[in-house]
Amino acid sequence: MLFGRKKKLPVKIADKGVVEWRYTTCGYCSVGCSLEVGLNAEGRPVTTRGVNAPVNRGKLCIKGLTEAGVFAARGRGERPLMRGRRFEPWRPVDWDTALDHVAERFKDIQARYGRDALAIISTGQLMTEEFYLLGKLVRGVIGSNNYDGNTTLCMSSAVSGYKRSFGSDGPPGCYDDFEHTECLLAIGSNLPEQHPIIYWRLKEALEKRRFPVIVVDPRVTMFAQFADIHLPITPGTDVVLLNSLCHVILEEGLEDRGYIERHCTGFDAFAETVKAYDPTSAAKICGIDEDTIRNVARLYARARAAMTIWTMGINQSTHGSDGVCAINNLNLITGNIGKPGGTSLSITGQCNAMGTREWSSCSGLPGYRQLENPKHREEVARFWGIDPSNSSRRSAACSRPTSFRPSRPGRSRRCGSSPPTR
């Protein structure tokens, strides 16, 4: 042993007395890692471990590794509580009493004030099957049109942007695209801190082969420090930057003309729109110098596969839907939609945000069906055994009339004046 150097001891993990493992999903970020919770002899959760599922491949970040601690958190609700009036003390009741009371109050309120007197707000952290059942309860049984949740709150920009560009809220990419891409553009996303397991997937891909990582963020985040190029744009100017990248790509003939002709509409009007976003003018607005804009545009367009990811830096913007459309436009003109490593991929905030978008009947009907489409409403209503119209016929699903109505009118507006659409 060298002088002054202590011998390293092996890491020892304390035996927490686990007698049973229960499968579940991490409830923190949007990655939705598969894990198992270890129960001791008393049935109390004491630890967690990763499961070798396609998403996290057996790994967990510090949040997932310590998630068993939430079961012992102070103030955790363990049983239903009721009170007669506001500010009166809560009293514990059994589940049957609580559920019967809620159901009677729902029916009483709707009898007095109409079906839409009830409003329901969901989350992004239920299981997919639970989201489907919740949507069936709200749309098919309760019959209220005032239904909102993760899909039309924090993810509304991604939802509307995907629909405006592609006609459907179905992200065209997945985490496996990291293993195939040759250029990554990340906007308003800080993977190392927000989504550590996704960042691990990215780092693993970078260890196999090098490709440029470009981070667009006004802040010098951890991700920005690890990037090859950091673009600290002026807040709120992401659409300007993205349109300027498209300007350079079209000006220098770097677009995938064959892909555009086969898969896009509205290209001529879009090309006319981005003519106003030359790098010299854009630099004065977004704070990124002209040469850097041109360099990033060339890197992205010349890559055989390039992908853009974004998180709340785009979604929480006042023009977030336009930002998503601008990202989609960049990938459409470079042919980076529909191939491995080429995609527009929204990184959501909660562990099953896509579950509520795909199956909860919140922003659309199950399986990417549209609330504003009468045929889709008819199809789901027939499957559920309810009346799809605003009629007085009684539903087989409940004891009073129910119907489907779109929560918002369908939008056909396009990004800019007329962006390419798939």
N, C-alpha and C positions, 0 to 999 in steps of 0.2 A: 504494500500500500504506500502511495506517495505521501511524503511528509505534509501534514496540514490538510489532507483531503479525507473526508469522512466516507466510510463505506456506505453505498446506497442500499437501503432496505427495500424489499419488495412491497408493492402496494397490497394492503390487506383490506378486504371488504367485509364489514361486520355482518355476521349472521343475524338476520332480522326475524328468523323463525317462520319463514314462508312455508305454508302447507298446501297452498292452492294458488294457481295463476288464472286470472280472468282476462279474456281478450276485450279490448276496447280501442278507442281512438283518442289521441291527444286533443284536448279542447282549446289550445292556445291559438296558434297562428293558422294560416290557411293551408299549410302543407298537409295537415291531417294525418300525421304519422300513426302507423299501427303500433300498438304497445300492449303489454300485459301488465295488469296490476296484481302484485303479490299480496295475498291475505294471510294473516297469522291464524293461530288456532282459535282465536276469538272472533274471526271473520272480519278483522279490522285491516284496511289497506295500509301497508307499511313501506312499499317500494314499487318501482316500475322497471320494466326492461323493454327494449325494442324488439319488434317482430320483423322477420325477414319478408316484408311486403314490398311490392314494386315501388312504392313511393319513397320510403325511407331506408329500405334494405337493411333493416336491423339496427339502424342508428337512431339516437335521440339527442337533442340538445339539452342544455341544463334545465330548461323549462319542463320538458317531458320527463327527464330523469328525476325531478323532484315533485312531480305532479301529485303523487300520493298524499302529500302534505295538505292538499286542499280539503281532504275529507275531515281533517281535524281542525279546520279553520273556525275561529270564533264567529258566532252569529249565523252559522250555516243552518238553513231551514231543514227541519227533519220531519215535520208533520204539518197538516193544514191548520191555519189559524183563522178565526172569525171574530167579528165584533159587530155590535148592533148599530152604532153610529160612529161617525168620524171622531177621533180623539178618545174614544172609549178603549179600555184595555183589551188586548187580544186574548182570546181563550182558545185552547187547543180543542179540535174536534176530529172525528174520524173521517176517512175519505168519502164514504157514502153520503154523510151529512153535508160535507163541503160541496161535492159535485152536484147533489140534488139542489142545493141552494143556488149555485151558480146557474144551473140550467133553468130554474124557475125565474130567476131575475132576468136572464136573457129573454125568455119568452114574454115576460111582463113588459120589458122595455120596448121590444119590437111590436107588441100588440098596441102599445100606446103611441109610439112615435114612428113606426115603420121599420122595415128590415135594415135600412142603412143607419139606424140609430146606434148600432154596434160597430165598433172599429177594432180591428185585430192587427197587432204588430208582432211579427215573428223575429227570429234571429238567424244566424248563419251557422249555428252549432248543433243542430239536431241531426239525427241520422236521416239518410235519404228516404227511407220508408216512412219515417215520422213526418217528414216534410210533405210527402204525398198524402198522408192521412190528414194532416192539418189543412191542406188545400181543399181536400174533399169535405172536411168539416165546415170550413168557412164558405166556400162557394156552393157546395151541394146541400148542406144541411142548414147552417145558419142563414145563408143566402145574402150576406152583407157584401156590398161593393167596396166598402172601406177597409181594404186589406193591404197592408204594407209590410215590408221586411227588409232584410239585408239586400235583396236583389234590387230594390228601388230606393234604398237609402245610400249606404256607402258605395255600392257597386252600380248605381244607376248610370254613371257615365260609361262604364264598360258595356253595360247592357244595351243602352241606346246607340252607342258607337258601333258595336258589332251589328246591330239590327240595321242601322243606316247604311253600313258598308256592304254587308253580306246578306241581309234579310233574315238573319237568325242570330240569336245570342249563344252561339256555340264557338268557343275559342278554337281556332284551327290548329293549335299546337299543344305540346305537352313537355314535361320535364326531360324526356328522352331527347328532345331537340338539342339540348346542350352538348350531347355526344356527337352531333353531326354538323353543328354550325361552324362557320369560319369567320364570323364577326358577330359580336353581341353589343347591342345598343340598349342601355338600361336608363329609363327616364323616371325620375322621382321614386327611385327604389333603392333601399339600403339593405340588401340581402344578408350581410353578415350579422346584423343585429335584429332585423325583422323576421327573416326566414333562414335560420342557420343551416337547416338540412338542405334546402335548395342551393345555398351557397356552397355547401360541401359537394353537391352534385356538379356544380360549375367548376370548382377547384379540381375535382377528380378528372373532369374532361380536359382541363387545361394541363394537367400533368401528362396526359397521353399525347397531346399535340397543342402547340401554341396557336392562339388566334387573338386578334385585338378585342379588348373589352373597353367600351366607351361608356362613361357614366355622365348623364346630364342631371345636375342637381345644383341649386344655388348654394347649398351647404357643402363643406368639406367633410363628408361623411366617411365612415370606415371603408365603405365600398369605393368611394371616390379616391381614397388613398391607395387602394389596391389596383385601381384601374390603369390601363395604358394611357388613356386620354380622359381628362376630366373637363367637362364644359360647364362652368359655373354661370349659367344663364341668369339674366334678370328675371325675378319671379313673375310668372304669368305670361311669359313670352315663348312658351314651348311650341305653339302652333306656328309662330313666325320662323323659328329655327327649323322645324320639320318641313315647312313649305319651301324654305330656302334650300334645304338639302335636295328636295325634289327639283327645284329650279336648276341647280347645278347638274344633276343627273340628266335632265332633259336637254339642257344647253350643250352638254358635252357628248350627247348621244350614248349615254351609258345605260339607258333603260332597256328592258327586255321587250322589244317591240312585238315579237311573236306571241309572247304570253299575253300582252295587253290586247292584241287583236282577237285572241281565242277566248279570253275570259273576262274582259272588262267592257263596261259601257261608260259613256260620258267623258272619255279621255280628252277629246279636243277642248271641251269647256274647262276641264281641270287644268290642262296645260296652259290655257289662256290665263287662268286665275293665278298660277304660281309665277307667271312672268313678272308680276309686281314684287316678288320676293327675292330680288337679286341679292347676292351676299353683301355687297357694299351697303345697301339700304338696311338689310336685316341686321348687320353687325351693329348699327347704331341703335337698334331697338333691343336686341337680345343680349348685347354685351359680349358676343363671341366674334373674334376678328375674322375677316373675310377669308384669309388663307386657311384657317382652321376649319371653317365651314366647308370649304372646297375639299380639303384633305379628308374629312370625315365622310363626305358624300362619295368620294372616289373609293375609299376603303369599303364602304357598305355596298356600293353598286358592283364592284369588281369581285367581291367574294362569291364563291360558287353557291354558298348558302349563308344567309344573314337573318338574324332574328332580333326583334325588339321586345323587351319586357318592360312593364311599368307597374307601379303600385299607386299609393294614394297621392303621390305628387301630381299625377294626372287626374285621377278620379275625383279628388276633392277640390279641383279647380272650378271656378265659375264658368269656365268653358271646357269642362272635362270631356264632354261628348265630342266636341270639335277636335280636341287633342287626340282622342282615340281614332277618329276618322282620319286624321292626318297621319297617324302611325300606320293605319291600314293602307292608306294611299301610297306611302313610301314603300311598303312591302309589295303592293300590287304592281307598281311600275317597274320594280326590280325582279318580279317573278318569284317573290319569296312568300307565297301562300300556297300550301298544298304540297310541300316537299319536305323531306327530312332536314331539319336544321334551319328552315326558313319559315318564319311565322310571326304573327302578332299575338303575344301571350300576356294576358292580364294576370298579375299575381295578386290574388284576393287577400282579404284581411282575416277572415274567420275560417275555421277548419272545414266547413261544408257549405261555403258560399255558393258553389256550383250546384249543390244539391237543391237549394231553395230556388235557384234560377231555372233548373231543369224540371223540377217535379212538384213544386209547392203551389202552383196555380196563382202565383203572386203577380209577376210581370208577364206571365204567359201560362198556357195550359201545359200539362205534362207532356214530356217528349218534344219540346220546342214547338208545340202547337201555339197558335196565336189567339189571344182573347178577342182581337178585332176581326178575326176570320169566322164568319157564320158557320161555315162547314166544320171548322175545328170545334167550335162550341157545340154543335149538333152531335159530333162524333163522341166527345167526352160525356156530354149529358146523357146520351143514349146508353153509354157504357155504365154510367152511374145510376141510371134509372130516374133521372130528374128532367124537368121541363126546361129546355134551353131558351125559351122566350119569356117575355114579361106577361105571362098569362095567369089566369086564376086557377088553372088545373092543379090539383094537389100532387105532390111528388111521392114516389114510392119510397124515398129515402127518409121522409119526415112527415109530420102531421100538418104542415102548412105549405103554401106555395113557395117554390124556390125557382131561381132562374140564373142564367149566366148573362153577365153584361161586361163589356170591356171596361177596365178601370180608367183607361185613358184612350183618347182617339188614336188611331194608328198614325204614325209619322212617316212621311215620305220625303222629308227634306234631306238634302244631301250636304255633305261637308263642302265648304267653300261655295262656289256657284253650282258646280256639277262634278263631283269627284268620280273616279272610277269605282264601279261596284261590281262585285263578283257575280 
